[in-house]
Every structure is written in C-alpha cells, then in structure tokens.
Amino acid sequence: MATRYFSTTEVGEMLGVSREYINRLCRQKRLGRRVGRNWAISRHSLKKYLDGTNAGELRRQARRENESD
C-alpha cells in the first residue's frame, strides 16, 4: 500500500491552523520531511506528532491566528 502524503495546506486545514504554523513545525523537525522545496507530511508522521503533543497547543495556536484576522 502506498503511503499518503499531505501538504502543509491540507494539514493546516485538517487541524484548523495556518499553513505557516505547519511549515514552522516542519522546519523544527517536529513534523514531516522536505521533498524538494516543499514539505511532505505522512499520515504516520501526523499521527505521531498528534499523539505526542498537547491538543491544547493546537487550540491556542488556532485562537491566536483567529484573533489576528
């Protein structure tokens, strides 16, 4: 079975945060991997990150982004 990869935009939409925030997580090597100039995030990588993170962190980030709009 082929591994499904998501873009930073797709993951941002799934989690309710911005693409820029997902890019930052990738640059910090907390999520995904570099493929050329883009980031590719596997389902496994996303699940591993979500299992290890505090869900409140994502809610706080989403709230900050909504307040700045």
Steps between C-alpha positions, in 0.01 A plus 500: 500500500637841405560758770274804476672835542327826586606856424540761772180664374303175533631433851431859604141470382458164680629642828347846472835684498689691234730356238775722644465334841531154341804621304656613828442156655666342196801734520534408869505134388192426708293400198548387141803496273639712220434392141668749269372842603184364664413314816335158488316377806409133520196374688740318734702817568183698569363235736834476682507879546139516619552210743798680651361852512264670735174561309477831684808621312312475169190669646709789635673545165168495313358757744803730452465481124128576515562800725755643256254483203 
